Amino acid sequence: MSIIHYNYTEKEMKTLLDSIQIIVDTREQKNQHVLEYFRKKDVAFKIRMIKTGDYSAMLPRNDELGITRDIYLNAAIERKNGVDELVQSIKDRQRFENELIRSAKHPFTIIVEDRDGYEKILNGQYRSKYKPESLLGSLKAFEARYGFTTVFLDHKLTGNYIYYSFLYRVRELLKGGFM
């Protein structure tokens, strides 16, 4: 999908970027820390069903600035509340791969809320008996096959990461970049 690109002034760009709304999937659980970040920082969000991922974003209609209808970003973020949840997802290969197939059509990121998660994978510090080299191999093969990125970070940073990922994606879209 493309939109007509305008050369927005700084003020117009700020108006549009300030109107971004984060879309939170209705099935997303244990995310109060993310919603609290949004509330604290006055980030607009809507809770509604998303086909792929836990979070996405939209730029609301603004006729005055040439946005003639709501624009939903072709990007998603999936949140895992730790390495154990990631491991369980990967072990359920068919379900996980089906989600990745759906997400392969657009930019996709998996956030694992554990800043030491990568090291835990390497050292086998998770509940599953999945061998560390097999787990890492599966994760990296899936990343290569389906073009997504896995990010390990402290849960306190998740809301910030989600917001700024979408903010700059929309900014680039408005500057005539990618969707």
Secondary structure by P-SEA (a helix, b strand, c coil): cccccccccaaaaaaaaaabbbbbbccccccaaaaaaaaaacbbbbbcccccccbbbbbccccccccccbbbbccbbbbbccaaaaaaaaaaaaaaaaaaaaacccbbbbbccccaaaaaaaaccccccccaaaaaaaaaaaaaacbbbbbbbcccaaaaaaaaaaaaaaaaaaacccc
